[in-house]
Amino acid sequence: MRLAQTDIDHATALAHALADAAGAAIRPYFRAEHGLETKGDASPVTLADRAAEAAMRQLIERRFPTDAIIGEEYGTKPGTSGRAWVLDPIDGTRAFIAGRPIFGTLIALVVEGWPVLGVIDQPILKERWLGVVGQPTLMNGAPARTRLIKSLDEALLATTSPALFDDGQLHAFEHLDAAVRSTVLGGDCYNYACLASGHLDIVVEAGLKLHDFAALVPVVEGAGGRMCDWVGDPLTADSAGDVIAAGEPARIDDIVEALACHGH
């Protein structure tokens, strides 16, 4: 899981180049004709998703040809280096097609199953969060810090949509919802960026895929927060995708306990 500083520097430079390339591919389609289609799993996809991922894959193959690539739109390209770039060109496609600039491009570097670098890039607002293991998270080059809270009743909670939970998960989420100060809906990856910058306190979601959460972990944790699954275990490439992000790590046990009260 450890990377030499030169490897981190090269990976960070590539991550910025990938975000730039994805943004350049996405912007012409925003609030314009975007060629919406529905994939086999009923999720939406646009020309922007595909163009952005294709642009990123091309750069990775040129710069690090032995690294694996795991992308939402074009699947997995095996590698031999023990490193994988995990890409979600537009996390929040529904927000994108609705003309709402709260989607993001997610870029992660995963080494031996552990996320070590993550980027959340909002190409319309031109906001970029970069998280690297062992370094403070940066938002447009300035340090981002989570907000500290003493109890759940001070917390602002977010999730993309309660419709994405199964019945047991929804029951558990409603118990947590009742324990916090306030809850906001919508937001996808942008919620985790807002949490890293101290505007939200907790994000809880279920059923995420690796490309949905790998980039979030270094961003949240480098800003002073913590991410884990619903039982408190760290997130890796093998995690099921039921995730908690907390701006104040001391509240993780409270969140896990609230979610466990009704089983899931």
ChimeraX attribute file (.defattr): number of C-alpha atoms within 10 A of each C-alpha:
attribute: neighborCount
match mode: 1-to-1
recipient: residues
	/A:1	12
	/A:2	12
	/A:3	12
	/A:4	7
	/A:5	9
	/A:6	9
	/A:7	11
	/A:8	17
	/A:9	12
	/A:10	12
	/A:11	21
	/A:12	19
	/A:13	11
	/A:14	17
	/A:15	24
	/A:16	16
	/A:17	15
	/A:18	26
	/A:19	25
	/A:20	19
	/A:21	18
	/A:22	29
	/A:23	24
	/A:24	17
	/A:25	23
	/A:26	25
	/A:27	14
	/A:28	12
	/A:29	18
	/A:30	18
	/A:31	13
	/A:32	10
	/A:33	12
	/A:34	17
	/A:35	11
	/A:36	14
	/A:37	12
	/A:38	10
	/A:39	11
	/A:40	7
	/A:41	6
	/A:42	8
	/A:43	10
	/A:44	15
	/A:45	19
	/A:46	21
	/A:47	15
	/A:48	26
	/A:49	25
	/A:50	19
	/A:51	18
	/A:52	26
	/A:53	24
	/A:54	18
	/A:55	19
	/A:56	25
	/A:57	19
	/A:58	12
	/A:59	16
	/A:60	20
	/A:61	14
	/A:62	9
	/A:63	13
	/A:64	16
	/A:65	14
	/A:66	17
	/A:67	20
	/A:68	22
	/A:69	23
	/A:70	21
	/A:71	21
	/A:72	19
	/A:73	18
	/A:74	13
	/A:75	11
	/A:76	14
	/A:77	15
	/A:78	14
	/A:79	15
	/A:80	10
	/A:81	13
	/A:82	14
	/A:83	22
	/A:84	24
	/A:85	29
	/A:86	26
	/A:87	31
	/A:88	28
	/A:89	32
	/A:90	30
	/A:91	26
	/A:92	23
	/A:93	22
	/A:94	19
	/A:95	17
	/A:96	22
	/A:97	21
	/A:98	10
	/A:99	14
	/A:100	15
	/A:101	19
	/A:102	21
	/A:103	27
	/A:104	30
	/A:105	29
	/A:106	28
	/A:107	30
	/A:108	33
	/A:109	28
	/A:110	25
	/A:111	20
	/A:112	15
	/A:113	17
	/A:114	21
	/A:115	28
	/A:116	24
	/A:117	28
	/A:118	31
	/A:119	32
	/A:120	27
	/A:121	30
	/A:122	23
	/A:123	22
	/A:124	16
	/A:125	9
	/A:126	11
	/A:127	14
	/A:128	20
	/A:129	29
	/A:130	32
	/A:131	30
	/A:132	24
	/A:133	19
	/A:134	12
	/A:135	15
	/A:136	20
	/A:137	27
	/A:138	21
	/A:139	22
	/A:140	13
	/A:141	11
	/A:142	11
	/A:143	16
	/A:144	25
	/A:145	23
	/A:146	25
	/A:147	19
	/A:148	18
	/A:149	17
	/A:150	10
	/A:151	14
	/A:152	21
	/A:153	14
	/A:154	14
	/A:155	24
	/A:156	19
	/A:157	24
	/A:158	24
	/A:159	21
	/A:160	19
	/A:161	13
	/A:162	17
	/A:163	8
	/A:164	14
	/A:165	17
	/A:166	13
	/A:167	12
	/A:168	13
	/A:169	21
	/A:170	19
	/A:171	19
	/A:172	21
	/A:173	26
	/A:174	15
	/A:175	18
	/A:176	24
	/A:177	21
	/A:178	13
	/A:179	18
	/A:180	18
	/A:181	13
	/A:182	13
	/A:183	16
	/A:184	15
	/A:185	12
	/A:186	17
	/A:187	23
	/A:188	24
	/A:189	26
	/A:190	22
	/A:191	27
	/A:192	30
	/A:193	29
	/A:194	20
	/A:195	28
	/A:196	33
	/A:197	24
	/A:198	19
	/A:199	16
	/A:200	23
	/A:201	28
	/A:202	27
	/A:203	24
	/A:204	23
	/A:205	23
	/A:206	21
	/A:207	14
	/A:208	15
	/A:209	16
	/A:210	24
	/A:211	22
	/A:212	23
	/A:213	29
	/A:214	31
	/A:215	31
	/A:216	29
	/A:217	28
	/A:218	31
	/A:219	35
	/A:220	30
	/A:221	25
	/A:222	25
	/A:223	27
	/A:224	22
	/A:225	27
	/A:226	25
	/A:227	27
	/A:228	21
	/A:229	20
	/A:230	25
	/A:231	16
	/A:232	16
	/A:233	12
	/A:234	15
	/A:235	22
	/A:236	20
	/A:237	17
	/A:238	10
	/A:239	18
	/A:240	15
	/A:241	22
	/A:242	19
	/A:243	22
	/A:244	23
	/A:245	30
	/A:246	30
	/A:247	31
	/A:248	21
	/A:249	17
	/A:250	15
	/A:251	21
	/A:252	23
	/A:253	13
	/A:254	15
	/A:255	24
	/A:256	18
	/A:257	18
	/A:258	20
	/A:259	24
	/A:260	18
	/A:261	13
	/A:262	16
	/A:263	13
	/A:264	15
